[in-house]
Amino acid sequence: MLQILFTLIVFGLLGRDLRQLYRYRRAASHGVHVGRLGCWIAIDLLPILLMAGFLFDNPSWVMRGSMWIMWLWITISAARLCYGFFTLLKLRTVGIALATLGVAAMLYGALWGRQALRVEEQEICSASLPESFDGYRIAFFSDLHLGALVNTQKEVGQVVQQLNALNPDVVLFGGDLVNIRHSELDAQATQLLQGIHAPVYAVIGNHDVGTYIGDTISLPAEVSYRRLVEQEEAMGWCILQDSTCYLKRDADSIALSGFTFDPQFKKERHDRILPLTGAEQGYNHVPTDLFNITMTHIPQHWDEIRALGYGDLTLSGHTHAMQLKLRLGKGRGCSPARLIYPRWGGRYDEQGSTLYINEGIGYVIYPMRIGARPEITLITLKRCE
């Protein structure tokens, strides 16, 4: 994600410089032109230098401010690139129109799209589902990124209100509750999340395990991770850490397995294939003929889960669809995330198993969602032959 983002910025700089070159190639001397370009590049590089210091480990207010700076920088850079490119083609009016459209889309995504919560309904049919679970309703959400939310009270409150309105039998959370450290789950967020009426089961994502903490002397990653789990459990949530529990209804049961993101794969978290560590422990003594729901924050684990004979339904998050998606009709749509992940959002069915990737609630890097609106997935289990 970061590589694509910084590529966009570099092209924005290039577009601006080409525009300046085109405008001043006759009117200015070589020395003056070089001086002007040097000033523009220095100014343009400033936000990148700021981001290098802001992105990874700072107080929440600094993180939020840096996200807005990044959003503004991307907006301006994209507009400059578009305008400069079409100006060079002597299509200045087209460049102005497309640049204006791009700015409007960025404003839409930041002011409305990032908080336009939607509910996606899915029906999962399986012959291995016990009769008592026919019609069982699961509300699934993921990727809150509490430390990055612009308005925790409004955005988390909206999620909790919608979850309760759906009246599910169980609520599942797919990881990345916080953005950097455990303290982002503060008293306000805790009070809001405790308002979820249904039982909540959750897994731990890559942001939850403390891998983005800069000062690990004052707060070691493993300490932040442990405290976060304790805080979630204090809210009444059940945290599945490479383990399986059993959901019961009448005389029947189904298995719910959950896996924690392995910190050793911090740098590989966007790789197309990742091994599922903890599988032996998590699936220990779990019958393969029992209907199984597996939660893992990283969707790249799905192939291995199926190969082990589990995951009638696998639930993941992580991708956010890169918070940017063009959706036409009822299809999956198109997102830059497809360049990184083999499966990046929505539903996938293969050989009788289903993977569903929730596109998340929160946001990182920039406070914006275009097309990939925040999502709660309502899943109804159905018994079928």
ABEGO torsion letter per residue (X at the ends): XAAAAAAAAAAAAAAAAAAAAAAAAAABBAAAAAAAAAAAAAAAAAAAAAAAAAAABBBAAAAAAAAAAAAAAAAAAAAAAAAAAAAAAGBAAAAAAAAAAAAAAAAAAAAAAAABBBBBBBBBBBAABBAAABGBBBBBBBGAGAAABABAAAAAAAAAAAAAAAGBABBBBAEGABAABAAABBAAAAAAAAABABBBBBBBBAAAAGAABABAAABBAAAAAAAAAAAAAAAGBBBBBGBBBBBBBEABBBBBBBBBBBAAAAAAAABABBBBBGAAAAABGBBAABBBBBBBABAAAAAAAAAAGBGABBBBBGAGGGGBBBBBEABAEBBAAAAABABABEBBBBGGBBBBBBAEABBBGBBBBBGBBBBBBBBBBBBBX
